[in-house]
Amino acid sequence: MPAKNKLALAVQYPDARLALSLTRHKIRRWVQAALLGPAELTIRFVDADEGRVLNRDYRSRDYATNVLTFAYNEGEEIGADEPTRADIILCTDVLEREAGEQNKTVEEHAAHLIVHGVLHAQGYDHENDDDADEMERFERDILAALGYPDPYTDTHG
């Protein structure tokens, strides 16, 4: 089994609706599965109001979105021992709504969004088709290794 990457993880629940079901232990497992190197991350669960403000103020989009990643050393040349630093914000309202619309459990969808956010923090994106295909393939592999279904297919409907 490969060695785990060093991880400093803070989990914040200003919107506490998912605090009992999406535990720090689960979140750490999901984050660790997506890490390619050491990291210092904060995962924060917010309501639609905070999600909207953050998306509006930092991305100029006036609506709450499912996940926002603020990568603080993005674009920098990071040494092998230098941690990825990022805040990953999940909007509970959007996460729950999308899980229902996609016939997924909240846990399955949260695992996917956290893996997605962690990959963004490490420089992955989906700005073009090739990058999107690579990122989605990586997400599928990580989630399968964690025991979750393919996030891009409707397996429950």
DSSP file (Angstrom, degrees, kcal/mol; ACC not computed):
  #  RESIDUE AA STRUCTURE BP1 BP2  ACC     N-H-->O    O-->H-N    N-H-->O    O-->H-N    TCO  KAPPA ALPHA  PHI   PSI    X-CA   Y-CA   Z-CA
    1    1 A M              0   0    0      0, 0.0     3,-0.1     0, 0.0     0, 0.0   0.000 360.0 360.0 360.0 133.2    0.0    0.0    0.0
    2    2 A P        -     0   0    0      0, 0.0     2,-0.1     0, 0.0     0, 0.0  -0.286 360.0 -99.5 -65.8 150.6    1.4    3.4   -0.9
    3    3 A A        -     0   0    0      1,-0.1     2,-0.2     0, 0.0     0, 0.0  -0.379  39.4-111.4 -67.6 146.4    2.4    5.7    1.9
    4    4 A K        -     0   0    0     -3,-0.1     2,-0.2     1,-0.1    -1,-0.1  -0.552  29.9-116.6 -78.6 144.1    0.0    8.5    2.8
    5    5 A N        -     0   0    0     27,-0.3     2,-0.2    -2,-0.2    -1,-0.1  -0.520  38.5 -93.7 -76.9 148.2    0.9   12.0    2.1
    6    6 A K        -     0   0    0     -2,-0.2    33,-2.2     1,-0.0     2,-0.4  -0.427  51.1-173.0 -63.3 131.3    1.3   14.4    5.0
    7    7 A L  E     -a   39   0A   0     31,-0.2     2,-0.6    -2,-0.2    33,-0.2  -0.980  25.3-169.6-137.6 122.9   -2.0   16.2    5.6
    8    8 A A  E     -a   40   0A   0     31,-2.6    33,-2.6    -2,-0.4     2,-0.5  -0.963  28.2-176.9-103.6 115.0   -3.0   19.0    7.9
    9    9 A L  E     -a   41   0A   0     -2,-0.6     2,-0.4    31,-0.2    33,-0.2  -0.958  19.2-174.4-125.2 127.7   -6.8   19.1    7.6
   10   10 A A  E     -a   42   0A   0     31,-2.4    33,-2.9    -2,-0.5     2,-0.5  -0.965   8.9-163.4-112.7 135.7   -9.3   21.5    9.2
   11   11 A V  E     -a   43   0A   0     -2,-0.4     2,-0.4    31,-0.2    33,-0.2  -0.985   7.6-170.3-120.8 125.9  -13.0   20.8    8.8
   12   12 A Q  E     -a   44   0A   0     31,-3.1    33,-2.5    -2,-0.5     3,-0.2  -0.936  13.2-171.8-120.4 138.3  -15.5   23.6    9.5
   13   13 A Y        +     0   0    0     -2,-0.4    33,-0.1    31,-0.2     6,-0.1  -0.537  24.2 152.3-126.0  64.9  -19.2   23.3    9.7
   14   14 A P  S    S+     0   0    0      0, 0.0     2,-0.7     0, 0.0    32,-0.2   0.860  87.2  48.8 -61.2 -29.9  -20.7   26.8   10.0
   15   15 A D  S >  S-     0   0    0     30,-1.9     3,-0.6    -3,-0.2    30,-0.0  -0.927  83.9-173.2-102.2 103.4  -23.7   25.1    8.3
   16   16 A A  G >   +     0   0    0     -2,-0.7     3,-1.5     1,-0.2     4,-0.4   0.350  50.6 107.0 -86.2   5.3  -23.9   22.1   10.7
   17   17 A R  G 3  S+     0   0    0      1,-0.3    -1,-0.2     2,-0.1     3,-0.2   0.808  90.3  33.8 -57.3 -31.4  -26.6   20.1    8.9
   18   18 A L  G <> S+     0   0    0     -3,-0.6     4,-3.1     1,-0.1    -1,-0.3   0.337  87.0 103.5-106.0   6.9  -24.1   17.5    7.6
   19   19 A A  T <4 S+     0   0    0     -3,-1.5     5,-0.2     1,-0.2    -1,-0.1   0.834  84.4  44.8 -61.1 -34.8  -21.7   17.5   10.6
   20   20 A L  T  4 S+     0   0    0     -4,-0.4     3,-0.2    -3,-0.2    -1,-0.2   0.841 121.8  35.9 -79.5 -33.0  -23.0   14.2   12.0
   21   21 A S  T  4 S+     0   0    0      1,-0.2     2,-1.0    -4,-0.2    -2,-0.2   0.835 116.6  50.4 -91.2 -34.7  -23.1   12.3    8.7
   22   22 A L  S  < S-     0   0    0     -4,-3.1    -1,-0.2     4,-0.1    -4,-0.1  -0.704  85.9-172.2-104.2  80.3  -20.0   13.7    6.9
   23   23 A T     >  -     0   0    0     -2,-1.0     4,-2.5    -3,-0.2     5,-0.2  -0.213  37.8-112.0 -75.3 161.3  -17.5   13.2    9.7
   24   24 A R  H  > S+     0   0    0      1,-0.2     4,-2.8     2,-0.2     5,-0.2   0.867 118.2  57.6 -57.7 -38.3  -14.0   14.5    9.8
   25   25 A H  H  > S+     0   0    0      2,-0.2     4,-1.9     1,-0.2    -1,-0.2   0.926 108.8  44.1 -61.0 -46.8  -12.8   10.8    9.5
   26   26 A K  H  > S+     0   0    0      2,-0.2     4,-2.3     1,-0.2    -2,-0.2   0.938 114.3  49.7 -62.4 -47.0  -14.7   10.3    6.2
   27   27 A I  H  X S+     0   0    0     -4,-2.5     4,-2.8     1,-0.2     5,-0.2   0.907 108.7  52.1 -61.5 -43.0  -13.5   13.6    4.8
   28   28 A R  H  X S+     0   0    0     -4,-2.8     4,-2.9     1,-0.2    -1,-0.2   0.905 109.0  51.3 -59.1 -42.1   -9.9   12.9    5.7
   29   29 A R  H  X S+     0   0    0     -4,-1.9     4,-1.8     2,-0.2    -2,-0.2   0.917 112.2  45.8 -61.6 -44.5  -10.2    9.5    3.9
   30   30 A W  H  X S+     0   0    0     -4,-2.3     4,-0.9     2,-0.2    -2,-0.2   0.927 115.1  46.5 -65.3 -45.7  -11.6   11.2    0.8
   31   31 A V  H >X S+     0   0    0     -4,-2.8     3,-1.2     1,-0.2     4,-0.7   0.947 111.0  51.8 -61.8 -48.9   -9.0   14.0    0.8
   32   32 A Q  H >< S+     0   0    0     -4,-2.9     3,-0.9     1,-0.3   -27,-0.3   0.866 104.6  57.5 -57.9 -37.5   -6.1   11.6    1.4
   33   33 A A  H 3< S+     0   0    0     -4,-1.8    -1,-0.3     1,-0.2    -2,-0.2   0.778 110.3  44.0 -64.5 -26.4   -7.2    9.4   -1.5
   34   34 A A  H << S+     0   0    0     -3,-1.2     2,-0.2    -4,-0.9    -1,-0.2   0.457  88.9 111.5 -98.3  -2.6   -6.9   12.4   -3.9
   35   35 A L    <<  -     0   0    0     -3,-0.9   -30,-0.1    -4,-0.7    84,-0.1  -0.527  38.2-179.2 -80.1 138.1   -3.6   13.8   -2.6
   36   36 A L  S    S-     0   0    0     -2,-0.2    -1,-0.1     1,-0.1    -4,-0.0   0.449  75.1  -8.4-105.8  -7.7   -0.5   13.6   -4.8
   37   37 A G  S    S-     0   0    0    -31,-0.1    -1,-0.1   -32,-0.1   -32,-0.1  -0.913 102.7 -40.1-167.9-173.8    1.7   15.2   -2.2
   38   38 A P        -     0   0    0      0, 0.0    46,-2.5     0, 0.0     2,-0.3  -0.253  60.3-175.2 -64.7 154.0    1.6   16.9    1.2
   39   39 A A  E     -ab   7  84A   0    -33,-2.2   -31,-2.6    44,-0.3     2,-0.5  -0.998  32.4-154.8-152.6 152.0   -1.2   19.4    1.8
   40   40 A E  E     +ab   8  85A   0     44,-3.2    46,-1.8    -2,-0.3     2,-0.3  -0.950  39.9 167.8-123.9 105.9   -2.7   21.9    4.2
   41   41 A L  E     -ab   9  86A   0    -33,-2.6   -31,-2.4    -2,-0.5     2,-0.4  -0.894  30.6-157.3-127.6 149.1   -6.4   22.1    3.5
   42   42 A T  E     -ab  10  87A   0     44,-1.8    46,-3.3    -2,-0.3     2,-0.5  -0.997   8.7-162.2-119.9 130.2   -9.6   23.4    5.0
   43   43 A I  E     -ab  11  88A   0    -33,-2.9   -31,-3.1    -2,-0.4     2,-0.4  -0.962  15.1-173.9-108.6 126.2  -12.9   21.9    4.1
   44   44 A R  E     -ab  12  89A   0     44,-2.6    46,-3.1    -2,-0.5     2,-0.6  -0.983  16.8-152.5-130.1 127.7  -15.8   24.2    5.0
   45   45 A F  E     + b   0  90A   0    -33,-2.5   -30,-1.9    -2,-0.4     2,-0.3  -0.880  26.4 175.0 -99.9 121.6  -19.5   23.5    4.7
   46   46 A V  E     - b   0  91A   0     44,-2.8    46,-2.7    -2,-0.6    47,-0.5  -0.789  28.5-112.6-124.6 164.0  -21.6   26.7    4.2
   47   47 A D     >  -     0   0    0     -2,-0.3     4,-2.5    44,-0.2     5,-0.2  -0.327  44.4 -92.3 -86.5 177.7  -25.2   27.6    3.5
   48   48 A A  H  > S+     0   0    0      1,-0.2     4,-2.5     2,-0.2     5,-0.2   0.839 122.6  56.5 -63.1 -34.8  -26.5   29.1    0.3
   49   49 A D  H  > S+     0   0    0      2,-0.2     4,-2.1     1,-0.2    -1,-0.2   0.953 112.4  39.6 -63.8 -48.6  -26.1   32.6    1.5
   50   50 A E  H  > S+     0   0    0      1,-0.2     4,-2.5     2,-0.2     5,-0.2   0.903 115.3  53.4 -67.4 -39.6  -22.4   32.3    2.3
   51   51 A G  H  X S+     0   0    0     -4,-2.5     4,-2.3     1,-0.2    14,-0.2   0.901 109.6  48.3 -60.2 -41.5  -21.9   30.2   -0.9
   52   52 A R  H  X S+     0   0    0     -4,-2.5     4,-2.8    -5,-0.2    11,-0.3   0.924 111.0  49.9 -65.3 -45.0  -23.5   32.9   -3.0
   53   53 A V  H  X S+     0   0    0     -4,-2.1     4,-3.1     2,-0.2     5,-0.2   0.927 113.0  46.5 -60.8 -45.8  -21.4   35.7   -1.5
   54   54 A L  H  X S+     0   0    0     -4,-2.5     4,-2.2     2,-0.2     5,-0.4   0.922 114.5  46.6 -64.0 -44.1  -18.1   33.8   -2.0
   55   55 A N  H  X S+     0   0    0     -4,-2.3     4,-1.8    -5,-0.2     6,-1.5   0.897 116.7  45.2 -65.3 -40.1  -19.0   32.8   -5.6
   56   56 A R  H  X S+     0   0    0     -4,-2.8     4,-1.2     4,-0.3    -2,-0.2   0.941 117.2  43.1 -67.1 -48.0  -20.0   36.4   -6.3
   57   57 A D  H  < S+     0   0    0     -4,-3.1    -2,-0.2    -5,-0.2    -1,-0.2   0.824 127.7  27.1 -72.3 -31.6  -17.1   38.1   -4.6
   58   58 A Y  H  < S+     0   0    0     -4,-2.2    -1,-0.2    -5,-0.2    -3,-0.2   0.647 135.8  24.4-107.9 -17.7  -14.4   35.8   -5.9
   59   59 A R  H  < S-     0   0    0     -4,-1.8    -3,-0.2    -5,-0.4    -2,-0.2   0.384  94.9-122.8-127.1   0.8  -15.7   34.4   -9.2
   60   60 A S  S  < S+     0   0    0     -4,-1.2     2,-0.5    -5,-0.3    -4,-0.3   0.820  71.3 126.8  59.1  34.5  -18.2   37.2  -10.2
   61   61 A R        -     0   0    0     -6,-1.5     2,-1.8    -9,-0.1    -1,-0.2  -0.976  54.5-147.1-124.2 116.7  -21.0   34.7  -10.4
   62   62 A D        +     0   0    0     -2,-0.5     2,-0.3    -6,-0.1   -10,-0.1  -0.387  66.7  73.5 -89.4  61.4  -24.1   35.6   -8.3
   63   63 A Y  S    S-     0   0    0     -2,-1.8     2,-0.3   -11,-0.3    -2,-0.1  -0.971  84.9 -96.6-159.6 158.0  -25.3   32.2   -7.2
   64   64 A A        -     0   0    0     -2,-0.3     2,-0.2    -9,-0.1   -12,-0.2  -0.634  41.4-163.9 -77.7 135.8  -24.3   29.5   -4.8
   65   65 A T        -     0   0    0     -2,-0.3    26,-0.4   -14,-0.2    29,-0.2  -0.730  28.5-110.6-116.5 168.7  -22.4   26.7   -6.4
   66   66 A N  S    S+     0   0    0     -2,-0.2    25,-1.9     1,-0.2     2,-0.4   0.921  93.5   5.6 -70.2 -44.8  -21.6   23.2   -5.2
   67   67 A V  E     -C   90   0A   0     23,-0.2     2,-0.4    27,-0.1    -1,-0.2  -0.999  56.4-169.8-144.7 138.9  -17.8   23.5   -4.5
   68   68 A L  E     -C   89   0A   0     21,-2.4    21,-3.0    -2,-0.4     2,-0.5  -0.991   9.9-158.5-124.2 135.4  -15.3   26.3   -4.6
   69   69 A T  E     -C   88   0A   0     -2,-0.4     2,-0.7    19,-0.2    19,-0.2  -0.969   5.5-167.9-118.1 124.1  -11.6   25.8   -4.4
   70   70 A F  E     -C   87   0A   0     17,-3.3    17,-2.0    -2,-0.5     2,-0.6  -0.885  11.0-168.5-108.4  97.8   -9.3   28.5   -3.3
   71   71 A A  E >   -C   86   0A   0     -2,-0.7     3,-0.6    15,-0.2    15,-0.2  -0.790   5.3-168.3 -91.7 117.7   -5.8   27.2   -4.1
   72   72 A Y  T 3  S+     0   0    0     13,-2.9    14,-0.1    -2,-0.6    -1,-0.1   0.686  84.5  36.0 -86.8 -18.7   -3.2   29.5   -2.4
   73   73 A N  T >  S+     0   0    0     12,-0.8     3,-1.6    48,-0.2    -1,-0.2   0.038  82.2 144.8-119.7  28.5   -0.1   28.3   -4.1
   74   74 A E  T <  S+     0   0    0     -3,-0.6     3,-0.1     1,-0.2    48,-0.1  -0.415  71.1  16.6 -63.8 135.6   -1.6   27.6   -7.5
   75   75 A G  T 3  S+     0   0    0      1,-0.3    -1,-0.2    -2,-0.1     2,-0.2   0.307  99.6 118.1  84.0 -10.4    0.8   28.3  -10.4
   76   76 A E  S <  S-     0   0    0     -3,-1.6     2,-0.9     1,-0.1    -1,-0.3  -0.564  77.5-107.5 -84.6 153.4    3.8   28.3   -8.1
   77   77 A E        -     0   0    0     -2,-0.2     2,-0.5    -3,-0.1    -1,-0.1  -0.740  42.2-158.3 -78.2 111.0    6.6   25.9   -8.5
   78   78 A I        -     0   0    0     -2,-0.9     6,-0.1     4,-0.0    -3,-0.0  -0.825   7.4-134.7-100.3 126.0    6.0   23.6   -5.5
   79   79 A G    >   -     0   0    0     -2,-0.5     3,-1.1     1,-0.1    -1,-0.0  -0.256  32.0 -99.9 -70.2 165.5    8.9   21.5   -4.2
   80   80 A A  T 3  S+     0   0    0      1,-0.3    -1,-0.1   -43,-0.1    -2,-0.0   0.807 125.2  39.3 -58.7 -32.0    8.3   17.9   -3.3
   81   81 A D  T 3  S+     0   0    0    -44,-0.1    -1,-0.3     2,-0.1   -44,-0.0   0.504  92.0 103.8 -96.8  -5.1    8.0   18.7    0.4
   82   82 A E  S <  S-     0   0    0     -3,-1.1     2,-0.1     1,-0.1    -4,-0.0  -0.656  71.4-128.9 -80.3 124.7    6.1   21.9   -0.1
   83   83 A P        -     0   0    0      0, 0.0     2,-0.3     0, 0.0   -44,-0.3  -0.416  12.4-116.6 -77.0 148.1    2.4   21.4    0.8
   84   84 A T  E     -b   39   0A   0    -46,-2.5   -44,-3.2    -2,-0.1     2,-0.5  -0.654  34.0-155.2 -69.7 134.3   -0.5   22.3   -1.4
   85   85 A R  E     +b   40   0A   0     -2,-0.3   -13,-2.9   -46,-0.2   -12,-0.8  -0.973  28.4 137.7-121.0 126.4   -2.5   25.0    0.5
   86   86 A A  E     -bC  41  71A   0    -46,-1.8   -44,-1.8    -2,-0.5     2,-0.4  -0.995  44.6-134.4-161.8 155.6   -6.2   25.5   -0.2
   87   87 A D  E     -bC  42  70A   0    -17,-2.0   -17,-3.3    -2,-0.3     2,-0.5  -0.966  21.6-161.7-109.5 133.6   -9.6   26.1    1.2
   88   88 A I  E     -bC  43  69A   0    -46,-3.3   -44,-2.6    -2,-0.4     2,-0.5  -0.974   6.6-162.5-120.1 118.0  -12.4   24.0   -0.3
   89   89 A I  E     -bC  44  68A   0    -21,-3.0   -21,-2.4    -2,-0.5     2,-0.5  -0.876   4.5-169.0-107.2 125.6  -15.9   25.3    0.3
   90   90 A L  E     -bC  45  67A   0    -46,-3.1   -44,-2.8    -2,-0.5     2,-0.8  -0.956  16.9-140.4-114.2 132.0  -19.0   23.1   -0.1
   91   91 A C  E  >  -b   46   0A   0    -25,-1.9     4,-2.9    -2,-0.5     5,-0.2  -0.815   8.2-157.1 -92.6 112.2  -22.5   24.6   -0.2
   92   92 A T  H  > S+     0   0    0    -46,-2.7     4,-2.7    -2,-0.8     5,-0.3   0.882  90.2  53.4 -56.9 -43.5  -24.7   22.2    1.8
   93   93 A D  H  > S+     0   0    0    -47,-0.5     4,-2.1     1,-0.2    -1,-0.2   0.927 114.4  40.5 -60.4 -46.4  -27.9   23.4    0.0
   94   94 A V  H  > S+     0   0    0    -29,-0.2     4,-3.0     2,-0.2     5,-0.3   0.910 114.0  53.7 -70.2 -42.3  -26.5   22.8   -3.5
   95   95 A L  H  X S+     0   0    0     -4,-2.9     4,-2.3     1,-0.2    -2,-0.2   0.934 112.3  43.9 -57.2 -48.8  -24.9   19.5   -2.5
   96   96 A E  H  X S+     0   0    0     -4,-2.7     4,-1.9    -5,-0.2    -1,-0.2   0.913 115.2  48.5 -65.0 -43.0  -28.1   18.1   -1.1
   97   97 A R  H  X S+     0   0    0     -4,-2.1     4,-2.4    -5,-0.3    -2,-0.2   0.942 113.4  46.3 -63.1 -47.7  -30.2   19.4   -4.0
   98   98 A E  H  X S+     0   0    0     -4,-3.0     4,-2.4     1,-0.2    -1,-0.2   0.891 107.9  56.6 -64.0 -39.5  -27.8   18.0   -6.6
   99   99 A A  H  <>S+     0   0    0     -4,-2.3     5,-2.9    -5,-0.3     4,-0.2   0.929 110.7  45.0 -57.4 -44.8  -27.6   14.6   -4.8
  100  100 A G  H ><5S+     0   0    0     -4,-1.9     3,-1.1     1,-0.2    -2,-0.2   0.921 113.3  49.1 -63.9 -45.1  -31.3   14.3   -5.1
  101  101 A E  H 3<5S+     0   0    0     -4,-2.4    -1,-0.2     1,-0.2    -2,-0.2   0.822 115.3  44.7 -63.8 -31.3  -31.4   15.4   -8.7
  102  102 A Q  T 3<5S-     0   0    0     -4,-2.4    54,-0.3    -5,-0.2    -1,-0.2   0.304 111.0-118.6 -97.8   7.7  -28.7   12.9   -9.6
  103  103 A N  T < 5S+     0   0    0     -3,-1.1     2,-0.3    -4,-0.2    -3,-0.2   0.891  71.8 128.7  56.0  43.2  -30.1   10.0   -7.6
  104  104 A K      < -     0   0    0     -5,-2.9    -1,-0.2    -6,-0.2     2,-0.2  -0.834  63.9-105.4-120.9 159.8  -27.1    9.8   -5.4
  105  105 A T     >  -     0   0    0     -2,-0.3     4,-2.2     1,-0.1     5,-0.2  -0.497  32.0-116.2 -76.4 157.8  -26.7    9.8   -1.7
  106  106 A V  H  > S+     0   0    0      1,-0.2     4,-2.9     2,-0.2     5,-0.2   0.893 117.7  54.5 -60.4 -38.9  -25.4   13.0   -0.1
  107  107 A E  H  > S+     0   0    0      2,-0.2     4,-2.7     1,-0.2    -1,-0.2   0.931 107.5  48.5 -62.1 -46.1  -22.3   11.0    1.0
  108  108 A E  H  > S+     0   0    0      1,-0.2     4,-2.0     2,-0.2    -1,-0.2   0.928 115.3  44.5 -58.9 -45.5  -21.5    9.9   -2.5
  109  109 A H  H  X S+     0   0    0     -4,-2.2     4,-2.7     2,-0.2    -2,-0.2   0.903 113.0  50.4 -69.5 -40.0  -21.9   13.4   -3.9
  110  110 A A  H  X S+     0   0    0     -4,-2.9     4,-2.6     2,-0.2     5,-0.2   0.919 109.0  52.0 -63.2 -43.2  -19.9   15.0   -1.1
  111  111 A A  H  X S+     0   0    0     -4,-2.7     4,-2.4    -5,-0.2    -1,-0.2   0.928 111.9  47.3 -57.8 -44.5  -17.1   12.5   -1.6
  112  112 A H  H  X S+     0   0    0     -4,-2.0     4,-2.9    -5,-0.2    -2,-0.2   0.937 112.3  48.0 -62.7 -47.3  -17.0   13.4   -5.3
  113  113 A L  H  X S+     0   0    0     -4,-2.7     4,-2.6     1,-0.2    -1,-0.2   0.870 112.6  48.9 -64.6 -36.0  -17.1   17.1   -4.7
  114  114 A I  H  X S+     0   0    0     -4,-2.6     4,-2.6     2,-0.2     5,-0.2   0.934 112.6  46.9 -69.7 -44.9  -14.3   16.9   -2.1
  115  115 A V  H  X S+     0   0    0     -4,-2.4     4,-2.3    -5,-0.2    -2,-0.2   0.932 113.5  50.5 -58.2 -45.0  -12.1   14.8   -4.4
  116  116 A H  H  X S+     0   0    0     -4,-2.9     4,-2.2     1,-0.2    -2,-0.2   0.928 111.9  46.8 -57.9 -48.1  -12.9   17.2   -7.2
  117  117 A G  H  X S+     0   0    0     -4,-2.6     4,-2.3     1,-0.2    -1,-0.2   0.885 110.4  51.9 -63.6 -40.2  -11.9   20.2   -5.0
  118  118 A V  H  X S+     0   0    0     -4,-2.6     4,-1.1     2,-0.2    -1,-0.2   0.895 109.2  50.6 -65.0 -39.9   -8.7   18.5   -3.9
  119  119 A L  H ><>S+     0   0    0     -4,-2.3     5,-2.4    -5,-0.2     3,-0.6   0.918 109.4  50.8 -64.4 -42.0   -7.7   17.9   -7.5
  120  120 A H  H ><5S+     0   0    0     -4,-2.2     3,-2.1     1,-0.2    -2,-0.2   0.922 105.6  56.6 -57.9 -43.3   -8.4   21.5   -8.3
  121  121 A A  H 3<5S+     0   0    0     -4,-2.3    -1,-0.2     1,-0.3    -2,-0.2   0.782 106.4  51.2 -59.7 -26.5   -6.2   22.5   -5.4
  122  122 A Q  T <<5S-     0   0    0     -4,-1.1    -1,-0.3    -3,-0.6    -2,-0.2   0.255 131.1 -89.9 -98.2  11.6   -3.4   20.5   -6.9
  123  123 A G  T < 5S+     0   0    0     -3,-2.1    -3,-0.2     1,-0.3     2,-0.2   0.406  80.6 135.3 102.6  -2.6   -3.7   22.1  -10.3
  124  124 A Y      < +     0   0    0     -5,-2.4    -1,-0.3    -6,-0.1     2,-0.3  -0.523  26.2 167.2 -75.2 146.8   -6.2   20.0  -12.2
  125  125 A D        -     0   0    0     -2,-0.2    10,-0.3     6,-0.1     3,-0.1  -0.904  39.9-137.7-147.5 179.0   -8.9   21.8  -14.1
  126  126 A H        +     0   0    0     -2,-0.3     6,-0.1     1,-0.1    -2,-0.0  -0.250  55.6 128.9-135.8  44.9  -11.5   21.2  -16.7
  127  127 A E  S    S+     0   0    0      5,-0.0     2,-0.3     2,-0.0    -1,-0.1   0.744  77.2  24.2 -75.5 -24.6  -11.1   24.2  -18.9
  128  128 A N  S  > S-     0   0    0     -3,-0.1     4,-2.7     1,-0.1     5,-0.2  -0.889  90.7-101.1-135.2 169.7  -10.9   22.2  -22.1
  129  129 A D  H  > S+     0   0    0     -2,-0.3     4,-2.7     1,-0.2     5,-0.2   0.879 118.5  50.0 -60.7 -41.6  -12.1   18.7  -23.2
  130  130 A D  H  > S+     0   0    0      2,-0.2     4,-2.2     1,-0.2    -1,-0.2   0.933 114.0  44.7 -64.6 -44.9   -8.8   16.9  -22.8
  131  131 A D  H  > S+     0   0    0      2,-0.2     4,-2.7     1,-0.2     5,-0.2   0.902 113.6  51.0 -64.3 -40.9   -8.2   18.3  -19.3
  132  132 A A  H  X S+     0   0    0     -4,-2.7     4,-2.8     2,-0.2     5,-0.2   0.918 110.0  49.5 -63.3 -43.5  -11.8   17.6  -18.3
  133  133 A D  H  X S+     0   0    0     -4,-2.7     4,-2.2    -5,-0.2    -2,-0.2   0.917 112.8  47.5 -61.1 -43.7  -11.5   14.0  -19.6
  134  134 A E  H  X S+     0   0    0     -4,-2.2     4,-2.2     2,-0.2    -2,-0.2   0.927 114.1  46.2 -63.6 -45.4   -8.2   13.5  -17.6
  135  135 A M  H  X S+     0   0    0     -4,-2.7     4,-2.7   -10,-0.3    -2,-0.2   0.922 113.2  48.9 -65.1 -44.3   -9.7   15.0  -14.4
  136  136 A E  H  X S+     0   0    0     -4,-2.8     4,-2.6     2,-0.2    -1,-0.2   0.887 110.3  51.7 -63.7 -38.9  -12.9   12.9  -14.7
  137  137 A R  H  X S+     0   0    0     -4,-2.2     4,-2.3    -5,-0.2    -1,-0.2   0.925 111.2  47.5 -61.9 -44.3  -10.9    9.7  -15.3
  138  138 A F  H  X S+     0   0    0     -4,-2.2     4,-2.6     2,-0.2    -2,-0.2   0.916 111.5  50.6 -63.6 -44.0   -8.9   10.5  -12.2
  139  139 A E  H  X S+     0   0    0     -4,-2.7     4,-2.8     1,-0.2     5,-0.3   0.928 110.0  50.3 -60.0 -45.6  -12.0   11.2  -10.1
  140  140 A R  H  X S+     0   0    0     -4,-2.6     4,-2.5     1,-0.2    -2,-0.2   0.925 111.8  47.7 -58.0 -46.0  -13.6    7.9  -11.3
  141  141 A D  H  X S+     0   0    0     -4,-2.3     4,-2.1     2,-0.2    -2,-0.2   0.916 113.8  46.7 -63.2 -44.6  -10.5    5.9  -10.3
  142  142 A I  H  X S+     0   0    0     -4,-2.6     4,-1.4     2,-0.2    -2,-0.2   0.943 114.7  46.0 -63.7 -48.2  -10.2    7.6   -6.9
  143  143 A L  H  <>S+     0   0    0     -4,-2.8     5,-3.1     1,-0.2     4,-0.5   0.873 111.0  52.7 -66.0 -36.9  -13.9    7.2   -6.1
  144  144 A A  H ><5S+     0   0    0     -4,-2.5     3,-1.3    -5,-0.3    -1,-0.2   0.915 107.3  52.3 -62.9 -41.9  -13.9    3.5   -7.2
  145  145 A A  H 3<5S+     0   0    0     -4,-2.1    -1,-0.2     1,-0.3    -2,-0.2   0.801 109.1  51.0 -63.5 -28.2  -10.9    2.8   -4.9
  146  146 A L  T 3<5S-     0   0    0     -4,-1.4    -1,-0.3    -5,-0.1    -2,-0.2   0.528 123.8-106.8 -84.7  -7.1  -13.0    4.4   -2.1
  147  147 A G  T < 5S+     0   0    0     -3,-1.3    -3,-0.2    -4,-0.5    -2,-0.1   0.648  76.7 130.0  91.7  16.8  -15.9    2.1   -3.0
  148  148 A Y      < -     0   0    0     -5,-3.1    -1,-0.3    -6,-0.1    -2,-0.1  -0.755  58.3-108.1-103.7 151.6  -18.2    4.8   -4.5
  149  149 A P        -     0   0    0      0, 0.0    -1,-0.1     0, 0.0    -6,-0.0  -0.221  52.3 -71.6 -71.3 165.6  -19.9    4.5   -7.9
  150  150 A D    >   -     0   0    0      1,-0.2     3,-1.3     2,-0.1     5,-0.3  -0.395  42.1-149.2 -55.6 119.8  -18.9    6.4  -11.0
  151  151 A P  T 3  S+     0   0    0      0, 0.0    -1,-0.2     0, 0.0   -15,-0.0   0.637  91.2  59.6 -71.9 -11.7  -20.0   10.0  -10.3
  152  152 A Y  T 3  S+     0   0    0    -16,-0.1     2,-0.4     2,-0.0    -2,-0.1   0.324  97.9  65.0-101.6   7.8  -20.7   10.8  -13.9
  153  153 A T  S <  S-     0   0    0     -3,-1.3     2,-1.3   -51,-0.0     3,-0.1  -0.953  84.0-118.9-126.9 151.9  -23.3    8.1  -14.5
  154  154 A D        +     0   0    0     -2,-0.4   -51,-0.1     1,-0.2   -50,-0.1  -0.724  43.5 161.5 -87.3  92.5  -26.8    7.7  -13.0
  155  155 A T        +     0   0    0     -2,-1.3    -1,-0.2    -5,-0.3   -52,-0.1   0.564  69.7  46.9 -91.6  -8.9  -26.3    4.4  -11.2
  156  156 A H              0   0    0    -54,-0.3    -1,-0.2   -53,-0.2   -53,-0.1   0.583 360.0 360.0-107.0 -12.8  -29.3    4.7   -8.9
  157  157 A G              0   0    0    -55,-0.2    -1,-0.1   -54,-0.0    -2,-0.1   0.467 360.0 360.0 -84.8 360.0  -32.0    5.8  -11.2
